[in-house]
């Protein structure tokens, strides 16, 4: 059993059931995803495409 964020109601997390041993894999994969987002996201905000779209909305 694992609880994940419920974006509709943060006070009621969602329970997901994982097969035995899959929790560690899920945890590792989530850590890898967070590392990748932290690495890539700053570059996205530095891109010319992002700047152009941002400026177009202002």
The first five atom37 places (N, CA, C, CB, O) and aatype in JSON, in Angstrom:
{
  "aatype": [20, 20, 20, 20, 20, 20, 20, 20, 20, 20, 20, 20, 20, 20, 20, 20, 20, 20, 20, 20, 20, 20, 20, 20, 20, 20, 20, 20, 20, 20, 20, 20, 20, 20, 20, 20, 20, 20, 20, 20, 20, 20, 20, 20, 20, 20, 20, 20, 20, 20, 20, 20, 20, 20, 20, 20, 20, 20],
  "atom_mask": [
    [1, 1, 1, 1, 1],
    [1, 1, 1, 1, 1],
    [1, 1, 1, 1, 1],
    [1, 1, 1, 1, 1],
    [1, 1, 1, 1, 1],
    [1, 1, 1, 1, 1],
    [1, 1, 1, 1, 1],
    [1, 1, 1, 1, 1],
    [1, 1, 1, 1, 1],
    [1, 1, 1, 1, 1],
    [1, 1, 1, 1, 1],
    [1, 1, 1, 1, 1],
    [1, 1, 1, 1, 1],
    [1, 1, 1, 1, 1],
    [1, 1, 1, 1, 1],
    [1, 1, 1, 1, 1],
    [1, 1, 1, 1, 1],
    [1, 1, 1, 1, 1],
    [1, 1, 1, 1, 1],
    [1, 1, 1, 1, 1],
    [1, 1, 1, 1, 1],
    [1, 1, 1, 1, 1],
    [1, 1, 1, 1, 1],
    [1, 1, 1, 1, 1],
    [1, 1, 1, 1, 1],
    [1, 1, 1, 1, 1],
    [1, 1, 1, 1, 1],
    [1, 1, 1, 1, 1],
    [1, 1, 1, 1, 1],
    [1, 1, 1, 1, 1],
    [1, 1, 1, 1, 1],
    [1, 1, 1, 1, 1],
    [1, 1, 1, 1, 1],
    [1, 1, 1, 1, 1],
    [1, 1, 1, 1, 1],
    [1, 1, 1, 1, 1],
    [1, 1, 1, 1, 1],
    [1, 1, 1, 1, 1],
    [1, 1, 1, 1, 1],
    [1, 1, 1, 1, 1],
    [1, 1, 1, 1, 1],
    [1, 1, 1, 1, 1],
    [1, 1, 1, 1, 1],
    [1, 1, 1, 1, 1],
    [1, 1, 1, 1, 1],
    [1, 1, 1, 1, 1],
    [1, 1, 1, 1, 1],
    [1, 1, 1, 1, 1],
    [1, 1, 1, 1, 1],
    [1, 1, 1, 1, 1],
    [1, 1, 1, 1, 1],
    [1, 1, 1, 1, 1],
    [1, 1, 1, 1, 1],
    [1, 1, 1, 1, 1],
    [1, 1, 1, 1, 1],
    [1, 1, 1, 1, 1],
    [1, 1, 1, 1, 1],
    [1, 1, 1, 1, 1]
  ],
  "atom_positions": [
    [[0.86, -1.16, 0.0], [0.0, 0.0, 0.0], [0.9, 1.23, 0.0], [-0.98, 0.0, 1.23], [1.92, 1.29, 0.7]],
    [[0.51, 2.19, -0.8], [1.28, 3.42, -0.93], [0.29, 4.57, -1.08], [2.29, 3.36, -2.15], [-0.72, 4.43, -1.77]],
    [[0.57, 5.68, -0.46], [-0.28, 6.85, -0.58], [0.4, 7.88, -1.47], [-0.61, 7.45, 0.81], [1.6, 8.15, -1.33]],
    [[-0.38, 8.44, -2.39], [0.13, 9.47, -3.29], [-0.77, 10.69, -3.18], [0.19, 8.96, -4.76], [-1.9, 10.61, -2.69]],
    [[-0.26, 11.82, -3.62], [-0.99, 13.07, -3.52], [-2.28, 13.02, -4.33], [-0.12, 14.22, -3.99], [-2.33, 12.47, -5.43]],
    [[-3.31, 13.6, -3.77], [-4.58, 13.79, -4.46], [-4.66, 15.28, -4.77], [-5.82, 13.3, -3.58], [-4.91, 16.1, -3.88]],
    [[-4.46, 15.64, -6.02], [-4.41, 17.05, -6.4], [-5.77, 17.73, -6.26], [-3.91, 17.19, -7.82], [-5.84, 18.95, -6.13]],
    [[-6.85, 16.96, -6.3], [-8.19, 17.53, -6.12], [-8.48, 17.85, -4.66], [-9.25, 16.59, -6.66], [-9.2, 18.8, -4.36]],
    [[-7.93, 17.05, -3.75], [-8.13, 17.26, -2.32], [-6.88, 16.81, -1.57], [-9.4, 16.49, -1.81], [-6.76, 15.63, -1.24]],
    [[-5.96, 17.72, -1.31], [-4.69, 17.33, -0.69], [-4.84, 16.74, 0.71], [-3.79, 18.52, -0.63], [-3.89, 16.16, 1.24]],
    [[-6.01, 16.88, 1.32], [-6.24, 16.3, 2.64], [-6.72, 14.86, 2.57], [-7.24, 17.14, 3.41], [-6.9, 14.21, 3.6]],
    [[-6.92, 14.35, 1.35], [-7.35, 12.97, 1.15], [-6.45, 12.29, 0.14], [-8.83, 12.9, 0.69], [-6.81, 12.17, -1.03]],
    [[-5.27, 11.84, 0.57], [-4.35, 11.19, -0.38], [-4.97, 9.93, -0.97], [-3.03, 10.85, 0.31], [-5.85, 9.31, -0.37]],
    [[-4.5, 9.56, -2.15], [-4.97, 8.37, -2.84], [-4.13, 7.18, -2.41], [-4.92, 8.55, -4.38], [-2.9, 7.27, -2.35]],
    [[-4.77, 6.08, -2.1], [-4.07, 4.85, -1.77], [-3.95, 4.01, -3.03], [-4.8, 4.06, -0.63], [-4.94, 3.79, -3.73]],
    [[-2.75, 3.54, -3.31], [-2.57, 2.62, -4.42], [-1.92, 1.35, -3.88], [-1.7, 3.26, -5.56], [-1.05, 1.39, -3.01]],
    [[-2.38, 0.24, -4.41], [-1.86, -1.04, -3.96], [-0.82, -1.53, -4.96], [-3.0, -2.08, -3.8], [-1.08, -1.59, -6.17]],
    [[0.34, -1.87, -4.46], [1.43, -2.36, -5.29], [1.73, -3.81, -4.92], [2.69, -1.48, -5.14], [1.57, -4.22, -3.78]],
    [[2.17, -4.56, -5.9], [2.59, -5.93, -5.63], [3.82, -5.92, -4.73], [2.89, -6.69, -6.95], [4.57, -4.95, -4.69]],
    [[4.0, -7.0, -4.0], [5.14, -7.1, -3.09], [6.44, -6.84, -3.83], [5.17, -8.49, -2.42], [6.69, -7.42, -4.89]],
    [[7.27, -5.97, -3.28], [8.56, -5.64, -3.88], [8.51, -4.5, -4.87], [9.11, -6.84, -4.56], [9.55, -3.94, -5.22]],
    [[7.32, -4.13, -5.33], [7.2, -3.06, -6.32], [7.28, -1.67, -5.69], [5.88, -3.19, -7.07], [7.53, -0.69, -6.38]],
    [[7.07, -1.59, -4.38], [7.15, -0.29, -3.7], [8.54, 0.31, -3.8], [6.77, -0.44, -2.25], [8.68, 1.52, -4.01]],
    [[9.56, -0.5, -3.66], [10.94, -0.02, -3.77], [11.23, 0.46, -5.18], [11.93, -1.11, -3.37], [11.92, 1.46, -5.38]],
    [[10.7, -0.26, -6.16], [10.89, 0.14, -7.56], [10.17, 1.46, -7.82], [10.38, -0.96, -8.53], [10.71, 2.35, -8.48]],
    [[8.94, 1.58, -7.31], [8.17, 2.81, -7.46], [8.91, 3.98, -6.82], [6.76, 2.66, -6.84], [9.01, 5.05, -7.41]],
    [[9.43, 3.78, -5.62], [10.17, 4.82, -4.92], [11.4, 5.25, -5.72], [10.6, 4.33, -3.52], [11.66, 6.44, -5.86]],
    [[12.14, 4.28, -6.24], [13.33, 4.58, -7.05], [12.95, 5.34, -8.31], [14.07, 3.28, -7.42], [13.61, 6.32, -8.67]],
    [[11.89, 4.89, -8.98], [11.46, 5.55, -10.21], [11.0, 6.99, -9.95], [10.34, 4.76, -10.87], [11.27, 7.88, -10.75]],
    [[10.31, 7.21, -8.83], [9.86, 8.56, -8.49], [11.06, 9.46, -8.19], [8.9, 8.53, -7.29], [11.07, 10.63, -8.57]],
    [[12.06, 8.93, -7.51], [13.27, 9.7, -7.22], [13.99, 10.07, -8.52], [14.22, 8.91, -6.29], [14.48, 11.18, -8.67]],
    [[14.05, 9.12, -9.46], [14.67, 9.39, -10.76], [13.89, 10.45, -11.52], [14.76, 8.1, -11.58], [14.48, 11.32, -12.16]],
    [[12.56, 10.38, -11.47], [11.73, 11.38, -12.14], [11.98, 12.77, -11.57], [10.24, 11.01, -12.02], [12.14, 13.73, -12.32]],
    [[12.02, 12.87, -10.26], [12.27, 14.16, -9.61], [13.64, 14.71, -10.0], [12.16, 14.03, -8.08], [13.77, 15.9, -10.28]],
    [[14.65, 13.85, -10.01], [15.99, 14.29, -10.42], [15.97, 14.81, -11.85], [16.99, 13.13, -10.29], [16.59, 15.84, -12.14]],
    [[15.28, 14.11, -12.74], [15.22, 14.51, -14.15], [14.48, 15.84, -14.31], [14.52, 13.43, -14.99], [14.92, 16.71, -15.06]],
    [[13.38, 16.01, -13.61], [12.63, 17.27, -13.68], [13.48, 18.42, -13.16], [11.31, 17.17, -12.88], [13.49, 19.5, -13.74]],
    [[14.18, 18.2, -12.07], [15.04, 19.25, -11.51], [16.17, 19.62, -12.47], [15.64, 18.8, -10.18], [16.63, 20.76, -12.49]],
    [[16.6, 18.66, -13.27], [17.68, 18.91, -14.22], [17.15, 19.63, -15.47], [18.35, 17.59, -14.62], [17.8, 20.55, -15.97]],
    [[16.0, 19.22, -15.96], [15.49, 19.7, -17.25], [14.7, 21.0, -17.12], [14.62, 18.64, -17.88], [14.82, 21.88, -17.98]],
    [[13.9, 21.14, -16.08], [13.0, 22.28, -15.98], [13.7, 23.64, -16.04], [12.24, 22.19, -14.7], [13.21, 24.52, -16.75]],
    [[14.81, 23.85, -15.36], [15.47, 25.15, -15.48], [15.87, 25.47, -16.92], [16.7, 25.19, -14.59], [15.83, 26.63, -17.34]],
    [[16.26, 24.46, -17.68], [16.64, 24.68, -19.08], [15.43, 25.1, -19.91], [17.27, 23.42, -19.67], [15.55, 25.91, -20.83]],
    [[14.27, 24.54, -19.6], [13.05, 24.9, -20.33], [12.76, 26.38, -20.15], [11.84, 24.05, -19.84], [12.42, 27.07, -21.11]],
    [[12.9, 26.87, -18.93], [12.6, 28.27, -18.66], [13.64, 29.22, -19.25], [12.49, 28.5, -17.18], [13.4, 30.43, -19.33]],
    [[14.78, 28.71, -19.65], [15.81, 29.53, -20.3], [15.64, 29.56, -21.82], [17.19, 29.01, -19.95], [16.31, 30.34, -22.49]],
    [[14.76, 28.73, -22.36], [14.66, 28.61, -23.82], [14.0, 29.83, -24.45], [13.87, 27.35, -24.18], [13.19, 30.52, -23.82]],
    [[14.36, 30.08, -25.7], [13.76, 31.19, -26.45], [12.28, 30.94, -26.7], [14.49, 31.39, -27.78], [11.48, 31.87, -26.69]],
    [[11.92, 29.68, -26.92], [10.52, 29.33, -27.16], [9.66, 29.7, -25.96], [10.38, 27.83, -27.49], [8.58, 30.27, -26.11]],
    [[10.14, 29.36, -24.76], [9.4, 29.71, -23.55], [9.29, 31.23, -23.41], [10.1, 29.11, -22.3], [8.21, 31.74, -23.1]],
    [[10.39, 31.94, -23.64], [10.37, 33.4, -23.51], [9.38, 34.02, -24.48], [11.78, 33.98, -23.75], [8.66, 34.96, -24.12]],
    [[9.33, 33.51, -25.7], [8.41, 34.04, -26.7], [6.96, 33.8, -26.28], [8.68, 33.4, -28.08], [6.13, 34.7, -26.38]],
    [[6.66, 32.61, -25.82], [5.29, 32.3, -25.39], [4.91, 33.1, -24.15], [5.14, 30.8, -25.11], [3.78, 33.56, -24.03]],
    [[5.85, 33.25, -23.23], [5.6, 34.04, -22.03], [5.3, 35.49, -22.4], [6.81, 33.97, -21.06], [4.34, 36.08, -21.9]],
    [[6.13, 36.06, -23.28], [5.94, 37.45, -23.69], [4.64, 37.65, -24.45], [7.12, 37.9, -24.54], [4.03, 38.71, -24.36]],
    [[4.22, 36.63, -25.2], [2.98, 36.73, -25.98], [1.75, 36.76, -25.07], [2.87, 35.56, -26.96], [0.72, 37.31, -25.45]],
    [[1.85, 36.19, -23.9], [0.7, 36.16, -22.99], [0.62, 37.38, -22.09], [0.75, 34.91, -22.14], [-0.39, 37.59, -21.42]],
    [[1.66, 38.18, -22.07], [1.65, 39.35, -21.19], [1.21, 40.59, -21.9], [3.02, 39.58, -20.6], [1.15, 41.66, -21.3]]
  ]
}
